[in-house]
Amino acid sequence: MGSGKSVVGPLVAYRLGMAFVDTDAIVVDQAGVPIDELWERDGEAAFRAQEVAAVADVAAGPPAVVATGGGVVVATANVATMSASGTVIWLRATAETLSRRVGDGGGRPLLAGDMPLDKLRSILQERSDAYEAAAGLIIDTDDLSADETADRIEAWWNRF
């Protein structure tokens, strides 16, 4: 969260002439409530199950630029599905950068309560190996604007 997926994704999709899909938006649409309400009402396990279904649905559809929630790597099924259907790009940033971008973490269940920076550090520490293993491309976004990040992805894509 805060890496820029929801901002960079539509830019890249537009530039490449592809659709943009956000799996969090799919989950919200299917659940009929915002993620923080779903999380509170049904718990993380229910959210993650819906996330797995959303990733599978998107992977089975037409080519698209897809933004996923940061916890998508928690489920190995998601990583396998994403890797089999496209290239996974990790928009990597430090916890400090992510914290600046997400502010107080409002509406983000994993950051609820005090000390969102410490929570972000912990999340990164827990998931960094999974992000790196899943990624076919890693872009450090700390000092990049959304346009600069999209430029790098577009340049990488156009190499093929």
Secondary structure, 3 states (H helix, E strand, C coil): CCCCHHHHHHHHHHHHCCEEEEHHHHHHHHHCCCHHHHHHHHCHHHHHHHHHHHHHHHHHCCCEEEECCHHHHHCHHHHHHHHHHCCCEEEECCHHHHHHHHCCCCCCHHHCCCCHHHHHHHHHHHHHHHHHHHCCEEEECCCCCHHHHHHHHHHHHCCC
